[in-house]
């Protein structure tokens, strides 16, 4: 089977460099336009199911993708973004000052994030057949944790800056996942798909 991991469109907090975590920050105008481009890029994917994080920036992106697939978007709490605790809403400079003072963050541990993300990914392999495609619309830290686990930390967390509405494709081998492509903008995905 193939899994399509799609990051939500842009928000004002993305532009400002703020950690969003589980704050329900909506798509901005550019983010809504990105979601439409993503919808067009994935119009022929033929998804058997579309799952989304319950946060509105992911739900609204998923709703665009669902337009061509006659599938309702199913909300899955396992796809929600990492909980950044006290760091939510902070810019990079603010986070660095906070952490330099040794202040507690209350952030969800990475292993917990990666564990729930991979459980969701592996769960799809148990439910859907090898010739099906499923879309998971989620968030930067969530998707990066999956890429890190599958690539054995060659890409993903701490190494890959994911674009808004980027598309990453995973293929399920008999006993493991492989990364077919990752962090492609909708335009890059169209070029990639045409070359296959």
C-alpha positions in Angstrom: 0.0 0.0 0.0 1.0 3.6 -0.3 0.6 6.3 2.4 0.6 10.0 1.5 1.6 12.2 4.3 0.6 15.8 3.7 1.4 18.7 5.9 -1.3 21.4 6.3 -1.2 24.7 4.5 0.4 27.9 5.9 -0.8 29.8 8.9 0.1 33.2 10.3 2.1 31.5 13.0 4.1 29.7 10.4 5.0 33.0 8.8 5.9 34.4 12.2 8.1 31.4 13.1 6.0 30.5 16.1 5.6 26.9 17.3 2.0 26.0 17.0 1.8 22.6 18.6 -1.8 21.9 19.5 -3.0 25.5 19.3 -5.8 25.6 16.8 -4.4 28.3 14.4 -6.3 28.5 11.1 -5.0 28.6 7.6 -4.2 32.1 6.3 -5.0 33.2 2.8 -1.8 31.7 1.3 -2.5 28.5 3.2 -5.9 28.2 1.7 -4.5 28.7 -1.8 -1.8 26.1 -1.0 -4.5 23.6 0.0 -6.2 24.1 -3.4 -2.9 23.5 -5.2 -2.5 20.3 -3.2 -6.0 19.3 -4.1 -5.2 19.6 -7.8 -1.9 17.8 -7.5 -3.5 14.9 -5.7 -6.7 14.8 -7.8 -5.8 11.5 -9.5 -4.4 9.7 -6.5 -7.5 7.6 -5.9 -7.4 7.5 -2.1 -9.3 4.8 -0.3 -9.4 6.9 2.8 -8.4 10.4 4.0 -7.6 10.9 7.6 -6.8 14.3 9.3 -5.6 15.7 12.5 -8.5 17.3 14.4 -6.8 20.7 14.3 -8.6 23.1 11.8 -5.5 23.9 9.7 -5.2 20.1 8.9 -9.0 19.6 8.6 -9.3 22.4 6.1 -6.4 21.1 4.0 -7.9 17.6 4.1 -11.3 19.0 3.0 -9.7 20.4 -0.2 -7.9 17.1 -0.9 -11.2 15.2 -0.4 -13.0 17.1 -3.1 -12.0 14.7 -5.9 -12.1 11.5 -3.9 -15.8 11.0 -2.8 -14.4 10.2 0.6 -15.3 11.9 3.8 -12.4 13.1 5.9 -12.1 11.0 9.1 -10.6 12.8 12.1 -7.9 10.8 13.9 -6.5 12.2 17.2 -3.3 10.2 16.7 -2.4 12.6 13.8 -2.4 15.7 16.0 0.7 17.8 16.3 3.3 17.4 19.0 2.4 19.1 22.2 5.0 21.8 22.8 3.8 22.7 26.2 5.1 26.0 27.4 6.9 26.6 24.1 3.7 26.9 22.1 3.3 30.3 20.6 7.0 31.2 21.0 9.4 32.2 18.3 12.8 30.6 17.9 14.5 33.4 19.8 12.0 33.2 22.6 12.4 29.4 22.8 16.2 29.7 23.0 16.0 32.2 25.8 13.4 30.0 27.7 15.5 26.9 27.4 18.8 28.7 28.2 17.3 29.6 31.6 16.6 25.9 32.2 12.8 26.5 32.4 10.6 23.4 32.1 8.9 23.0 28.7 6.2 20.4 29.3 6.9 19.3 25.8 5.7 15.8 24.6 8.8 13.6 24.5 10.0 12.8 21.0 9.8 9.0 21.6 6.1 9.4 22.5 5.4 11.5 19.4 7.2 9.0 17.2 5.5 6.1 18.8 2.0 7.3 18.3 2.8 8.5 14.7 4.2 5.1 13.8 1.3 3.3 15.4 -1.0 5.3 13.1 1.1 4.5 10.1 1.4 0.8 10.9 -2.3 0.7 11.7 -3.1 1.7 8.1 -1.1 -1.3 6.8 -3.2 -3.6 8.9 -6.5 -2.1 7.6 -5.9 -1.4 3.9 -4.8 -3.8 1.2 -1.5 -3.6 -0.7 -3.0 -1.9 -3.7 -4.7 0.9 -1.8 -3.7 4.5 -1.2 -4.4 6.4 2.0 -3.8 10.1 2.8 -2.9 11.3 6.3 -3.0 15.1 6.7 -1.0 16.2 9.7 1.7 18.5 10.9 5.5 19.2 10.6 6.8 17.5 13.7 4.4 14.5 13.3 5.5 13.9 9.7 9.1 14.5 10.5 9.0 11.9 13.3 7.7 9.3 10.8 10.4 10.2 8.2 13.1 10.0 11.0 12.0 6.6 12.2 11.8 5.0 8.7 15.0 6.6 7.4 16.9 5.8 10.7 17.3 9.5 11.3 18.9 10.3 7.9 16.1 12.8 7.3 13.2 14.1 9.3 13.3 15.5 12.9 16.1 17.9 13.3 17.2 17.6 9.7 14.3 18.4 7.4 12.4 21.7 7.2 9.0 20.6 5.8 7.1 22.9 3.4 3.5 23.7 4.0 1.3 21.3 2.0 4.4 19.2 1.2 3.7 15.6 0.1 5.7 12.6 1.2 4.9 9.1 -0.1 5.6 5.9 1.8 5.3 2.4 0.3 4.8 -0.7 2.4 7.2 -3.5 1.7 6.4 -7.0 3.1 7.9 -6.1 6.5 8.9 -2.4 6.5 8.1 1.0 5.1 10.2 2.7 2.5 10.2 6.4 1.6 9.4 6.9 -2.0 9.6 10.7 -2.0 9.3 13.4 0.6 8.8 17.1 1.2 7.6 17.8 -2.3 5.5 20.9 -2.9 2.3 20.2 -4.9 4.2 21.5 -8.0 7.2 19.3 -7.4 4.9 16.3 -6.8 3.2 16.8 -10.1 6.6 16.7 -11.9 7.6 13.7 -9.8 4.4 11.8 -10.6 4.6 12.6 -14.3 8.2 11.1 -14.3 7.1 7.8 -12.8 
